[in-house]
Amino acid sequence: MKKSSLFVLCATTLMFLTVSCVKQVFVKPNPTETDTFLSQNPDLTDFDKECISNGAFKPGMMAKTVRFLLGEPKSITTIQQSWATQEQWMYKIGGGKKLFSIEDGGVVGIEEAE
């Protein structure tokens, strides 16, 4: 493989990895607000506390943790599934949209939207 082809391949790969990394959203709340939220919500699981600490979003976290990290959703849509009623919370984040599927007070899915 020629050096120029290898360079183009490396540059393209680096650009792809950079774009992929940008899509991951992290939120770091104010430490005082975090302490207050944690003291007011003693029922939070260690998983939720880890999500807050890392500023990341994952299925399995509690809906109130999403609200703490991102505030009120831009829209909420109720969806009747055959097994349960779900809410779909939409947030505009960094030029894109994230949809959180909420069921029984917990996040059961997260997806990117156009």
N, C-alpha and C positions, 0 to 999 in steps of 0.2 A: 504494500500500500504506500502511495506517495505521501510525503510529509504534508502537502497541501490538503489532500483528502483526509488525512488523519486530523489535521487542525480543524477542518470544517466539521467533521464528526464530533470532535471534542467540544467545539463551540456550540453546536446544535444540542448536544446532550446537556451541557451546562445551562443553556437557555431553557430547555425543557424542565430541568430540575428546579431552576429558579422560579419559573412560572408555577410549577406544582407546589412549591413551598409557600408561595404567596397566597394560594387559595386557603391554606390552613389558617384559621383565625384564632388568635389568642387574645384574651382580655385580662388585664391585670388591674383589679379594682384597688382602690385606696385601702391601705392597711387598716385604717380606723374604721372605715365602712365594713370591711371584712370582719373585723373583731366584733362589731356590733351585730352584724348578720349572724355570725356563728353563735353568739351568746343568746340571741333571740330565737334561734332554731336549734335547740339541743338534740332534736331528732335526726339531724343530718347524718348520713352514713359517712364512713371513712372515704368511700368512693367519691361522694359529693365534695368532701373537704379537699380531696386530691385534685378534683376538677377545678375548684376555686383556686387552689394553690398554683396549679399549672396554667390556669386561664384557658383551659381547653374544654371542648364540648364532646360528650360521648353518650351513646345510648345507655340507659340505665341510671342516668342522673335524674334528680328530682326536678319537676317543672319549676318549682320556686327558686332553684339554683340558677336556672336559665334566666328567669326574670331578674334575679339579683345581678347577674353578670351583664345582661343586655337591656334591661328595662322592659317596658311594655312592648309587645309585638306590634308591628305596623298593621297587621290584620290577623284575625282568628277565624278559621273556617271549621265548622263542625261536619264531620264525615261519619256516617253510619256504616260501620263494617258489619259483616255477618256475626262476628264474635264480640264486638264492643263498639261503643261510640268513642271516636277519637276527635281531637282537635288538632288542627294544623296551624302552627304559629309561624308567621312569616316575618323575617327580619331583613332589613337592607344593611348589608355589611360590606364595606370596602368595595363599592361599585357592583356588588353582586347581591344575590338573595340566598338566604338559608331558610329551609323549611324544617321545622321541628314537629314531629308527630308525637302527640301527647296522649297517653291513655292512663287512666287511674292515677293521675298526678305524677307520672313519670315519663321520661323521654324513651320512646320505643324506636325512633328512627330520626335520622338527620340526613338531609339531602340538599344539594345545590339546585337552584332554580334559575331560569332565565328571566 
